[in-house]
């Protein structure tokens, strides 16, 4: 593994401050270390979230309060450094914690909307697709199937643009549920077929399992 260049930069700035008498160098060192810490918080938070999903799959869901703390810390650090893209991603994960771990979509919605706004401004189409997907879940749960479909379709379009095929497959499963509820069963079956094909092609075995569960639940051939 290679060492993060930002840590090396911070060390050089430390030496410049201590040995070179450059008082302004420390601000740069703080900024470099804030960026490293923000990335670390994001990655560790996602690992904690993956552990929650695994525990839920095993029937023993175990939430870790560190998850929210990590994502909120990342959001603050990105905001302080003016990293709009990073802040948008962190805002999405704050919302995901509330929606997925705490089953509190109402609390999650402002974070998803903020994530969508920040990601749109920074041109981060992947985070846009995630925010739209989870806003689609919210509309689906609220019973607005037309709006849920629109959001899932927009998310899917963005995922195709960035070639995020496992994510496309996951969205197609969501669209299949909506289509089945709207009595468009042939379309639901087509969505699941494509989801299965994409999952198999990309070795996305977890998504393939979701597709199989959806096919059984929706009683599709």
N, C-alpha and C positions, 0 to 999 in steps of 0.2 A: 504494500500500500504506500502511496505517496503522501507526503505531509501536505496539509492544506496551506496554500501559499499565503492566505490571509493571516495565519498565525505567524509565519515568518515575517510578514510585513509589520505586524504589531511588535515583534521583538526588535526589529530594526528601528522602529520609531521609538521604542523604549530606550534603546542605546543612544539614539540621537538626542532624546530629552535629557538623559542622565549624564552622558559624557560630552554631548555637544552643546548642551545648554539651550536646546530648542524647546521653549515652553509650548509651542503650538503643536508639537509632534504627538503629544498624548491624546489630543482629540482624534487624530487619525487612527491611533492605536485602538481607542475605544470603539470607533466606528467599525474597524476591521473585526474586532472580537465580537461585537454585537451581531455582525452578519454571520459569523461562525456559530454563535450561540443560537441564533434564530433558526438556522438550518438544522442544527442538532436537535432543538426542541421539536421541530416539525417531524423529523425522521423518527425520533424516539416516541412521539405521540402516535404516529401511524403504527409503529410496532406494538404499542400498548393496545391500540384499537384492534389490531389483528388478533391479539390474544383474547380480547373480549369476544370477537366473532367466533373464534375457535371454541371458547368455553360455552357460548350459546348453542353452537352446533352440537355439542356433546350433551346438551340439556341441562347444563349447570352454569348459567350466565353469571359471570363475576366481573363487575365493573371496577375499574381502578380510577380513583379520583385524580390521580396524576395526569390522566389523559387531558382533561379540560385545562388544568393548570399549564400543561406544556403548550397547548395550542394558543391559549390566551397570552402566554409569555411571548411566543413567537410573533403573534399579531402586534403586540406592543413594540417589540424590537424592530420589526419590519417598518412599522409606522414611523418610529423615531428616525430611522435611517432613510425614509422616503422611498422605500421599496414597495411600490403599489402592487406589483405582481405578487410578491411574497405575502403581503398583507391580505390580498384577496384570497390566496390559497389557504392561509391560516384561518380567515373568517369562515371559509367553507367548512373546515374541519371542526371549528367550534360549533357550527350548526349541526354537523353530522353527529357530534357527541350528544347533543340534546335530542335530536330526532331518533337516532339509532340506539344509543345506550340508555337514555332516560325515557325514551318513548314520549317525548314532549315536543311535538312538531310546532306548536304555537310559539314556544320560546326559540325554536330553531329558525323560524322564518326570517326575522330581521338579519341574522347572520348570512343566510343564503342570499338574500337580496343585496346585502352589502358585497358579498363575494362576487355576485354577478356584475354589479356595477364596477367594482375595482378591476375585475378580470377583463371586462369589456374595454375599460379605459387603457389597460396595459396590453391589450391584444392577446391575452392568454386564453386561447380557444378551448384548451383542455379543461381548465378550471371553469370556464363558462359552461361547458357541457355537463360538468358535475353539478354545478349549482342548478341548472335547468332541470336535470334529472330529478334532483331531490325536491325541487319545487313541484315537479310533476307528481311525485309521490304524495305531496301534501294535498294537491288538488284531487288526486285519485281518492285519497282517504276522506276528503270533504264531499265527495260525490259529484264533482264537476268533471265528468268524463271527457267532454270536448276540450276543456282547457288542459287537462292532464295529457290528452293525446297531442295537442299542439306543442306542449313543453317537451314531451318525449321525442317528438319528431324533430324539433329544433336541436335538441341535444344530440340526437343521432346524426343529423346533418353535419354538425361540427366534428363529431367523432370520426365520421368518414373522411372529412377534410384533412384531419391530422393523422389518419391511418391508425386509429386506435380501435382495432377490430374486436378485441375482447369486450371493450366497452360498447361497441355497436351491438354485439350479440346480447349483452346484458339489457340494453335498452329495448331490443326487439322483444324480449320476454315481457317487459313492462307493457309494450304496445299490444302484445297478444292478450294480456289480461284485460286491457281496456276494450279491445275489439270484441272479445268474447262477451263482456258485459253489455256491449252495444249490439249484441246479436249479429255480429259480423264474423261468424265462426270460420268461414273459409279463409278470410284474411288473417284471423288469429293463427290458423294452422300454417299459413305461409310464413308468418313472422317467426313462428317456432322452428320451422324447417330451416330458414336461413340462419337463425340463431344457433342451431345445432351444427350446421355446416361450418359457420365461422369459428365456433368453439373448437370443433375437431381440427380444423386447419391450423389454428393457433395454439393447440394443446392447452386450451383453457378448460381444464377438467372441472373446476368448480362451477363455471358458468354452464357447462354441459349438464351438470347435475341439477342446476336450477331449472334448465329447460325441461329436463325429464320430469321434475316435480310439477312444473306448470302444465305439461301435457297430461299428466295423470289427474291433477286437480281440476283442470278445465274439461277433462274427458274428451280430448281430441285424439283422432286416430294417428 
